[in-house]
Amino acid sequence: MDRHQLCEALRAAGVPDAHYEIPGCPGGRPPHEGYYLAQREGEWIVGVHERGRREVLKTFADESRACAWLYERLTDEGPPPSRPTATEMDELLHDSEGIERRAQEQLERALAESRRGTRDDPPPGGH
């Protein structure tokens, strides 16, 4: 898949244009935040544009792998929601600050994990 095919696939999957910026993909420019795809010094980069800053999440030796990785991120709906237990419901109703703090901590851990794996290990053509 190249970046033009990625753009078509994302539109077919219903991913809003504002969630990504892909070179040559009309309308795919996030105003303030979202994923981006770029080519730099012979490598393909996937990152996030957030609060006016760009952060590289992962680099790839070829366009196809970068596009596939980005497609997965933008179309992954995650696990289906589960019904909260009585304890979880009580917590939701009475500890919103604690929940917000824990959610922020989980987000920071997830971002740190994604930063650790920023190189695509296998060499081009190697599996």
Number of C-alpha atoms within 10 A of each C-alpha: 14 13 19 14 13 19 25 12 15 19 13 9 12 11 15 13 18 15 19 25 25 21 14 10 16 11 13 20 18 18 14 12 18 20 24 23 21 17 16 9 6 10 13 19 25 23 21 18 19 14 10 9 9 15 15 18 20 19 23 23 19 18 20 16 17 25 24 14 14 21 18 11 12 17 13 8 8 7 6 6 6 6 8 11 9 9 9 12 12 11 14 14 9 11 12 11 10 12 13 11 11 12 12 12 12 12 12 12 12 11 12 12 12 13 15 10 12 16 14 14 12 10 10 11 7 6 6
